[in-house]
């Protein structure tokens, strides 16, 4: 019998911690809408994805990147965080 291969670090199951959030009905509806529109399996997946995006935005903001959205060639500058730089 061949020895079992060890799983790569990315394949190992990470230990999870249970958190409980309180949402208004409106916020819960928004969370469910995001879950549906992103095909997320769980609401926790939506929260984890949102956390990743938020972390990235904060990191880029602290590195003095500018944010903008572009539609039909028109760029609009965004101020995402109301804090001094």
N, C-alpha and C positions, 0 to 999 in steps of 0.2 A: 504494500500500500504506500503510495507516494505521500510525503509530508504535506500538510496544509500550508498554503502560502499565506503570509501575513497580509492583511489589507493595508492599502496605502493610507496615509494619515487622512486624506480627504474622504476616504470611503468609510472610515471608522465612525461609529455612531457617537455623536457629541452628547455629553451630559446636558440635560435641559433643566431649566428652573421654571416652575409655574408662576405666572403673574396673573393678577386679576385687575381689570380696568373697569371703571365706571364710565359709561357713555350715555349721553342724552339720546332720546329716540332719533333725533335728527342726525347725530354723529354716527349712530349705529346704522342708519339707513345709508349714509355716505360710505361707510366701511363695506357694507354689503354690496353697494353699487360698484365700488372699486374691485371687490372680489370677483364679481360677475364679469366686469369689463376686462379684467386682466387674466381671467381663467385661473385664478389662484384656487388651490384646493381648499385652503382654510383661511380664516380671518387672520390667524397668526402669521401666515405666509405674507399677507398684505402688509401687516405691521413690520415684519422683518425687511421686506423690500423697501418700504417707506423709510425705515431707519438707515438702510444702506444709502439711499438717494440723499437723505438729509445730511448724513455724515460727509458725503462727497461734496455737497454744496457748501457746507460750512468750511471744509478743508480748502476748497478753491477760493472761497471768500477771504479766508485768512491769508491766502497767497496773493491777494489783490487781483484776482481775475474779475472781469466784468461779465455780467450775464445779460443776454438779450434774446428775444424771440424774433423770428423773421417770418413774414408771410407776404407773398407776392412781391418779394424784393424790398419790402419795408421793414426796417429793423426798429424794434422798440427796446430801449434800455430798461432793465429791471433792477429794482432795489429790493432785494429779498430780506435783508436783515437790517433792522433799525438799531445799529450800534456804531459807535465811532471806530474808525479804522486807524 
